Amino acid sequence: MSTEVQELEALKQEYLSQLRRVFPLHRTALLFVALVVVVLSKDRTIGAVSTEIIGLRVGYLLDFDDGLFTGTTVLDLLLSAALLILGLGFQRTLRIALFKYIREALSLDGVAQRMRERSAEQRDASVANHFALKRAESAAKLWGKRVALASLASESAATLFLTFLYCATRLGGAADYAVAAVLLLGAGAALVLSFFVFLKHYLPHAMHQTGLAGLRGDLTLP
Protein backbone atom coordinates (compact mmCIF):
# COMPACT_ATOMS: atom_id res chain seq x y z
CA MET A 1 0.00 0.00 0.00
CA SER A 2 1.40 3.39 -1.00
CA THR A 3 2.10 6.16 1.47
CA GLU A 4 -0.66 8.35 -0.03
CA VAL A 5 -3.24 5.58 0.36
CA GLN A 6 -2.15 4.96 3.95
CA GLU A 7 -2.45 8.66 4.76
CA LEU A 8 -5.92 8.81 3.21
CA GLU A 9 -7.00 5.72 5.15
CA ALA A 10 -5.68 7.20 8.40
CA LEU A 11 -7.49 10.48 7.66
CA LYS A 12 -10.73 8.60 6.96
CA GLN A 13 -10.49 6.65 10.20
CA GLU A 14 -9.83 9.83 12.17
CA TYR A 15 -12.82 11.53 10.52
CA LEU A 16 -15.09 8.56 11.32
CA SER A 17 -13.79 8.51 14.90
CA GLN A 18 -14.59 12.20 15.36
CA LEU A 19 -18.01 11.71 13.76
CA ARG A 20 -18.84 8.83 16.09
CA ARG A 21 -17.73 10.92 19.05
CA VAL A 22 -20.08 13.77 18.09
CA PHE A 23 -22.96 11.57 16.93
CA PRO A 24 -22.73 8.16 18.62
CA LEU A 25 -25.12 5.27 18.00
CA HIS A 26 -27.56 6.10 20.79
CA ARG A 27 -28.10 9.60 19.34
CA THR A 28 -28.83 8.08 15.95
CA ALA A 29 -31.47 5.90 17.63
CA LEU A 30 -32.89 8.94 19.43
CA LEU A 31 -33.09 10.87 16.16
CA PHE A 32 -34.96 7.95 14.57
CA VAL A 33 -37.46 7.77 17.45
CA ALA A 34 -37.95 11.55 17.33
CA LEU A 35 -38.61 11.34 13.59
CA VAL A 36 -41.18 8.56 14.08
CA VAL A 37 -42.94 10.60 16.77
CA VAL A 38 -42.91 13.80 14.69
CA VAL A 39 -44.33 12.02 11.63
CA LEU A 40 -47.03 10.27 13.68
CA SER A 41 -48.04 13.52 15.38
CA LYS A 42 -48.99 14.94 11.96
CA ASP A 43 -51.97 12.58 11.91
CA ARG A 44 -54.71 14.44 13.80
CA THR A 45 -56.98 11.38 13.78
CA ILE A 46 -54.95 9.51 16.42
CA GLY A 47 -55.51 10.20 20.08
CA ALA A 48 -51.94 9.91 21.31
CA VAL A 49 -48.62 8.99 19.72
CA SER A 50 -47.53 6.87 22.69
CA THR A 51 -50.44 4.46 22.22
CA GLU A 52 -50.11 4.47 18.43
CA ILE A 53 -46.36 3.79 18.37
CA ILE A 54 -46.69 0.56 20.36
CA GLY A 55 -48.78 -1.06 17.64
CA LEU A 56 -46.58 -0.01 14.71
CA ARG A 57 -45.43 -2.89 12.52
CA VAL A 58 -41.69 -3.07 11.82
CA GLY A 59 -42.41 -3.68 8.13
CA TYR A 60 -44.45 -0.46 8.03
CA LEU A 61 -41.47 1.43 9.43
CA LEU A 62 -39.07 -0.07 6.92
CA ASP A 63 -41.33 0.31 3.88
CA PHE A 64 -40.19 3.55 2.23
CA ASP A 65 -42.69 3.20 -0.65
CA ASP A 66 -45.98 2.93 1.24
CA GLY A 67 -44.83 3.00 4.87
CA LEU A 68 -44.75 5.57 7.64
CA PHE A 69 -42.03 7.73 6.09
CA THR A 70 -43.66 8.04 2.64
CA GLY A 71 -44.73 11.64 3.21
CA THR A 72 -41.78 12.66 5.39
CA THR A 73 -40.45 16.11 4.60
CA VAL A 74 -37.16 17.85 5.20
CA LEU A 75 -38.99 19.98 7.79
CA ASP A 76 -39.89 16.81 9.73
CA LEU A 77 -36.24 15.78 9.77
CA LEU A 78 -35.11 19.25 10.84
CA LEU A 79 -37.72 19.33 13.61
CA SER A 80 -36.55 15.91 14.84
CA ALA A 81 -32.93 17.10 14.85
CA ALA A 82 -33.97 20.26 16.71
CA LEU A 83 -35.70 18.18 19.41
CA LEU A 84 -32.57 16.05 19.73
CA ILE A 85 -30.31 19.09 20.06
CA LEU A 86 -32.66 20.75 22.55
CA GLY A 87 -32.76 17.57 24.63
CA LEU A 88 -28.97 17.27 24.68
CA GLY A 89 -28.59 20.96 25.54
CA PHE A 90 -31.23 20.78 28.27
CA GLN A 91 -29.63 17.79 29.96
CA ARG A 92 -26.09 19.10 29.60
CA THR A 93 -27.00 22.51 31.02
CA LEU A 94 -28.74 20.87 33.97
CA ARG A 95 -25.78 18.53 34.52
CA ILE A 96 -23.24 21.35 34.52
CA ALA A 97 -25.39 23.50 36.84
CA LEU A 98 -25.92 20.61 39.27
CA PHE A 99 -22.21 19.75 39.26
CA LYS A 100 -21.34 23.38 40.00
CA TYR A 101 -23.83 23.44 42.88
CA ILE A 102 -22.57 20.16 44.38
CA ARG A 103 -18.96 21.24 43.90
CA GLU A 104 -19.53 24.43 45.89
CA ALA A 105 -21.96 22.99 48.47
CA LEU A 106 -19.69 20.05 49.38
CA SER A 107 -16.38 21.91 48.84
CA LEU A 108 -15.35 19.14 46.47
CA ASP A 109 -12.10 20.79 45.43
CA GLY A 110 -10.86 20.66 49.02
CA VAL A 111 -12.12 17.11 49.49
CA ALA A 112 -10.39 15.97 46.30
CA GLN A 113 -7.17 17.72 47.34
CA ARG A 114 -7.14 15.93 50.72
CA MET A 115 -7.77 12.59 48.98
CA ARG A 116 -4.83 13.20 46.64
CA GLU A 117 -2.55 14.25 49.49
CA ARG A 118 -3.31 11.11 51.52
CA SER A 119 -2.56 8.93 48.51
CA ALA A 120 0.56 10.94 47.64
CA GLU A 121 1.96 10.16 51.12
CA GLN A 122 1.87 6.45 50.22
CA ARG A 123 3.69 7.03 46.94
CA ASP A 124 7.10 5.43 46.44
CA ALA A 125 9.05 3.54 43.80
CA SER A 126 8.09 0.09 45.07
CA VAL A 127 6.41 -2.65 43.07
CA ALA A 128 3.48 -2.50 45.50
CA ASN A 129 2.92 1.15 44.61
CA HIS A 130 2.97 0.26 40.91
CA PHE A 131 0.25 -2.37 41.29
CA ALA A 132 -1.77 -0.12 43.63
CA LEU A 133 -1.68 2.56 40.93
CA LYS A 134 -2.84 0.07 38.28
CA ARG A 135 -5.73 -1.08 40.49
CA ALA A 136 -6.79 2.52 41.18
CA GLU A 137 -6.57 3.36 37.48
CA SER A 138 -8.69 0.33 36.54
CA ALA A 139 -11.31 1.13 39.19
CA ALA A 140 -11.47 4.79 38.15
CA LYS A 141 -12.07 3.80 34.52
CA LEU A 142 -14.77 1.30 35.52
CA TRP A 143 -16.71 3.74 37.70
CA GLY A 144 -16.12 6.55 35.21
CA LYS A 145 -17.87 4.48 32.55
CA ARG A 146 -20.79 3.90 34.89
CA VAL A 147 -21.09 7.63 35.60
CA ALA A 148 -21.06 8.29 31.84
CA LEU A 149 -23.63 5.53 31.24
CA ALA A 150 -26.05 7.01 33.78
CA SER A 151 -25.53 10.42 32.19
CA LEU A 152 -26.30 8.97 28.73
CA ALA A 153 -29.50 7.44 30.12
CA SER A 154 -30.45 10.86 31.49
CA GLU A 155 -29.61 12.48 28.14
CA SER A 156 -31.78 9.97 26.25
CA ALA A 157 -34.73 10.37 28.64
CA ALA A 158 -34.49 14.18 28.44
CA THR A 159 -34.55 14.07 24.64
CA LEU A 160 -37.54 11.72 24.57
CA PHE A 161 -39.27 13.89 27.18
CA LEU A 162 -39.12 16.90 24.88
CA THR A 163 -40.19 14.76 21.91
CA PHE A 164 -43.31 13.41 23.62
CA LEU A 165 -44.06 16.81 25.14
CA TYR A 166 -44.05 18.21 21.60
CA CYS A 167 -46.55 15.66 20.30
CA ALA A 168 -48.65 16.00 23.49
CA THR A 169 -49.04 19.74 22.92
CA ARG A 170 -49.78 19.08 19.25
CA LEU A 171 -52.41 16.36 19.74
CA GLY A 172 -53.49 16.97 23.33
CA GLY A 173 -53.28 13.29 24.26
CA ALA A 174 -53.28 12.58 28.00
CA ALA A 175 -51.18 9.44 27.44
CA ASP A 176 -48.44 11.50 25.77
CA TYR A 177 -48.37 13.95 28.69
CA ALA A 178 -48.10 11.01 31.09
CA VAL A 179 -45.22 9.49 29.10
CA ALA A 180 -43.46 12.87 29.00
CA ALA A 181 -43.82 13.21 32.78
CA VAL A 182 -42.39 9.73 33.37
CA LEU A 183 -39.47 10.46 31.03
CA LEU A 184 -38.73 13.72 32.84
CA LEU A 185 -38.65 11.90 36.17
CA GLY A 186 -36.44 9.23 34.61
CA ALA A 187 -34.03 11.85 33.27
CA GLY A 188 -33.77 13.42 36.72
CA ALA A 189 -33.34 10.07 38.48
CA ALA A 190 -30.58 8.96 36.08
CA LEU A 191 -28.78 12.29 36.53
CA VAL A 192 -28.95 11.98 40.32
CA LEU A 193 -27.65 8.40 40.04
CA SER A 194 -24.71 9.58 37.93
CA PHE A 195 -23.68 12.05 40.64
CA PHE A 196 -24.17 9.45 43.37
CA VAL A 197 -21.81 7.06 41.57
CA PHE A 198 -19.41 9.94 40.90
CA LEU A 199 -19.19 10.95 44.57
CA LYS A 200 -19.28 7.51 46.18
CA HIS A 201 -17.15 5.47 43.79
CA TYR A 202 -15.45 7.38 40.98
CA LEU A 203 -14.01 10.34 42.91
CA PRO A 204 -12.14 8.32 45.59
CA HIS A 205 -10.54 6.01 43.02
CA ALA A 206 -9.69 8.85 40.60
CA MET A 207 -8.05 10.95 43.34
CA HIS A 208 -6.24 7.90 44.70
CA GLN A 209 -4.88 7.27 41.22
CA THR A 210 -3.68 10.85 40.71
CA GLY A 211 -2.15 10.92 44.20
CA LEU A 212 -0.20 7.70 43.66
CA ALA A 213 0.91 8.93 40.26
CA GLY A 214 2.05 12.27 41.66
CA LEU A 215 -0.33 14.21 39.40
CA ARG A 216 -2.44 17.28 40.12
CA GLY A 217 -5.63 16.04 38.46
CA ASP A 218 -8.52 18.39 37.69
CA LEU A 219 -11.91 17.75 39.25
CA THR A 220 -14.08 16.97 36.22
CA LEU A 221 -17.01 14.72 35.35
CA PRO A 222 -16.13 11.63 33.28
C-alpha positions as CSV (number, residue, x, y, z in Angstrom):
1,M,0.0,0.0,0.0
2,S,1.4,3.4,-1.0
3,T,2.1,6.2,1.5
4,E,-0.7,8.3,0.0
5,V,-3.2,5.6,0.4
6,Q,-2.2,5.0,4.0
7,E,-2.4,8.7,4.8
8,L,-5.9,8.8,3.2
9,E,-7.0,5.7,5.1
10,A,-5.7,7.2,8.4
11,L,-7.5,10.5,7.7
12,K,-10.7,8.6,7.0
13,Q,-10.5,6.6,10.2
14,E,-9.8,9.8,12.2
15,Y,-12.8,11.5,10.5
16,L,-15.1,8.6,11.3
17,S,-13.8,8.5,14.9
18,Q,-14.6,12.2,15.4
19,L,-18.0,11.7,13.8
20,R,-18.8,8.8,16.1
21,R,-17.7,10.9,19.0
22,V,-20.1,13.8,18.1
23,F,-23.0,11.6,16.9
24,P,-22.7,8.2,18.6
25,L,-25.1,5.3,18.0
26,H,-27.6,6.1,20.8
27,R,-28.1,9.6,19.3
28,T,-28.8,8.1,15.9
29,A,-31.5,5.9,17.6
30,L,-32.9,8.9,19.4
31,L,-33.1,10.9,16.2
32,F,-35.0,7.9,14.6
33,V,-37.5,7.8,17.4
34,A,-37.9,11.5,17.3
35,L,-38.6,11.3,13.6
36,V,-41.2,8.6,14.1
37,V,-42.9,10.6,16.8
38,V,-42.9,13.8,14.7
39,V,-44.3,12.0,11.6
40,L,-47.0,10.3,13.7
41,S,-48.0,13.5,15.4
42,K,-49.0,14.9,12.0
43,D,-52.0,12.6,11.9
44,R,-54.7,14.4,13.8
45,T,-57.0,11.4,13.8
46,I,-54.9,9.5,16.4
47,G,-55.5,10.2,20.1
48,A,-51.9,9.9,21.3
49,V,-48.6,9.0,19.7
50,S,-47.5,6.9,22.7
51,T,-50.4,4.5,22.2
52,E,-50.1,4.5,18.4
53,I,-46.4,3.8,18.4
54,I,-46.7,0.6,20.4
55,G,-48.8,-1.1,17.6
56,L,-46.6,0.0,14.7
57,R,-45.4,-2.9,12.5
58,V,-41.7,-3.1,11.8
59,G,-42.4,-3.7,8.1
60,Y,-44.5,-0.5,8.0
61,L,-41.5,1.4,9.4
62,L,-39.1,-0.1,6.9
63,D,-41.3,0.3,3.9
64,F,-40.2,3.5,2.2
65,D,-42.7,3.2,-0.6
66,D,-46.0,2.9,1.2
67,G,-44.8,3.0,4.9
68,L,-44.7,5.6,7.6
69,F,-42.0,7.7,6.1
70,T,-43.7,8.0,2.6
71,G,-44.7,11.6,3.2
72,T,-41.8,12.7,5.4
73,T,-40.4,16.1,4.6
74,V,-37.2,17.9,5.2
75,L,-39.0,20.0,7.8
76,D,-39.9,16.8,9.7
77,L,-36.2,15.8,9.8
78,L,-35.1,19.2,10.8
79,L,-37.7,19.3,13.6
80,S,-36.6,15.9,14.8
81,A,-32.9,17.1,14.8
82,A,-34.0,20.3,16.7
83,L,-35.7,18.2,19.4
84,L,-32.6,16.0,19.7
85,I,-30.3,19.1,20.1
86,L,-32.7,20.8,22.6
87,G,-32.8,17.6,24.6
88,L,-29.0,17.3,24.7
89,G,-28.6,21.0,25.5
90,F,-31.2,20.8,28.3
91,Q,-29.6,17.8,30.0
92,R,-26.1,19.1,29.6
93,T,-27.0,22.5,31.0
94,L,-28.7,20.9,34.0
95,R,-25.8,18.5,34.5
96,I,-23.2,21.4,34.5
97,A,-25.4,23.5,36.8
98,L,-25.9,20.6,39.3
99,F,-22.2,19.8,39.3
100,K,-21.3,23.4,40.0
101,Y,-23.8,23.4,42.9
102,I,-22.6,20.2,44.4
103,R,-19.0,21.2,43.9
104,E,-19.5,24.4,45.9
105,A,-22.0,23.0,48.5
106,L,-19.7,20.0,49.4
107,S,-16.4,21.9,48.8
108,L,-15.4,19.1,46.5
109,D,-12.1,20.8,45.4
110,G,-10.9,20.7,49.0
111,V,-12.1,17.1,49.5
112,A,-10.4,16.0,46.3
113,Q,-7.2,17.7,47.3
114,R,-7.1,15.9,50.7
115,M,-7.8,12.6,49.0
116,R,-4.8,13.2,46.6
117,E,-2.5,14.2,49.5
118,R,-3.3,11.1,51.5
119,S,-2.6,8.9,48.5
120,A,0.6,10.9,47.6
121,E,2.0,10.2,51.1
122,Q,1.9,6.5,50.2
123,R,3.7,7.0,46.9
124,D,7.1,5.4,46.4
125,A,9.1,3.5,43.8
126,S,8.1,0.1,45.1
127,V,6.4,-2.7,43.1
128,A,3.5,-2.5,45.5
129,N,2.9,1.2,44.6
130,H,3.0,0.3,40.9
131,F,0.3,-2.4,41.3
132,A,-1.8,-0.1,43.6
133,L,-1.7,2.6,40.9
134,K,-2.8,0.1,38.3
135,R,-5.7,-1.1,40.5
136,A,-6.8,2.5,41.2
137,E,-6.6,3.4,37.5
138,S,-8.7,0.3,36.5
139,A,-11.3,1.1,39.2
140,A,-11.5,4.8,38.1
141,K,-12.1,3.8,34.5
142,L,-14.8,1.3,35.5
143,W,-16.7,3.7,37.7
144,G,-16.1,6.6,35.2
145,K,-17.9,4.5,32.5
146,R,-20.8,3.9,34.9
147,V,-21.1,7.6,35.6
148,A,-21.1,8.3,31.8
149,L,-23.6,5.5,31.2
150,A,-26.1,7.0,33.8
151,S,-25.5,10.4,32.2
152,L,-26.3,9.0,28.7
153,A,-29.5,7.4,30.1
154,S,-30.5,10.9,31.5
155,E,-29.6,12.5,28.1
156,S,-31.8,10.0,26.3
157,A,-34.7,10.4,28.6
158,A,-34.5,14.2,28.4
159,T,-34.5,14.1,24.6
160,L,-37.5,11.7,24.6
161,F,-39.3,13.9,27.2
162,L,-39.1,16.9,24.9
163,T,-40.2,14.8,21.9
164,F,-43.3,13.4,23.6
165,L,-44.1,16.8,25.1
166,Y,-44.1,18.2,21.6
167,C,-46.6,15.7,20.3
168,A,-48.7,16.0,23.5
169,T,-49.0,19.7,22.9
170,R,-49.8,19.1,19.2
171,L,-52.4,16.4,19.7
172,G,-53.5,17.0,23.3
173,G,-53.3,13.3,24.3
174,A,-53.3,12.6,28.0
175,A,-51.2,9.4,27.4
176,D,-48.4,11.5,25.8
177,Y,-48.4,13.9,28.7
178,A,-48.1,11.0,31.1
179,V,-45.2,9.5,29.1
180,A,-43.5,12.9,29.0
181,A,-43.8,13.2,32.8
182,V,-42.4,9.7,33.4
183,L,-39.5,10.5,31.0
184,L,-38.7,13.7,32.8
185,L,-38.6,11.9,36.2
186,G,-36.4,9.2,34.6
187,A,-34.0,11.8,33.3
188,G,-33.8,13.4,36.7
189,A,-33.3,10.1,38.5
190,A,-30.6,9.0,36.1
191,L,-28.8,12.3,36.5
192,V,-29.0,12.0,40.3
193,L,-27.7,8.4,40.0
194,S,-24.7,9.6,37.9
195,F,-23.7,12.0,40.6
196,F,-24.2,9.4,43.4
197,V,-21.8,7.1,41.6
198,F,-19.4,9.9,40.9
199,L,-19.2,11.0,44.6
200,K,-19.3,7.5,46.2
201,H,-17.2,5.5,43.8
202,Y,-15.4,7.4,41.0
203,L,-14.0,10.3,42.9
204,P,-12.1,8.3,45.6
205,H,-10.5,6.0,43.0
206,A,-9.7,8.8,40.6
207,M,-8.1,11.0,43.3
208,H,-6.2,7.9,44.7
209,Q,-4.9,7.3,41.2
210,T,-3.7,10.8,40.7
211,G,-2.2,10.9,44.2
212,L,-0.2,7.7,43.7
213,A,0.9,8.9,40.3
214,G,2.0,12.3,41.7
215,L,-0.3,14.2,39.4
216,R,-2.4,17.3,40.1
217,G,-5.6,16.0,38.5
218,D,-8.5,18.4,37.7
219,L,-11.9,17.8,39.2
220,T,-14.1,17.0,36.2
221,L,-17.0,14.7,35.4
222,P,-16.1,11.6,33.3
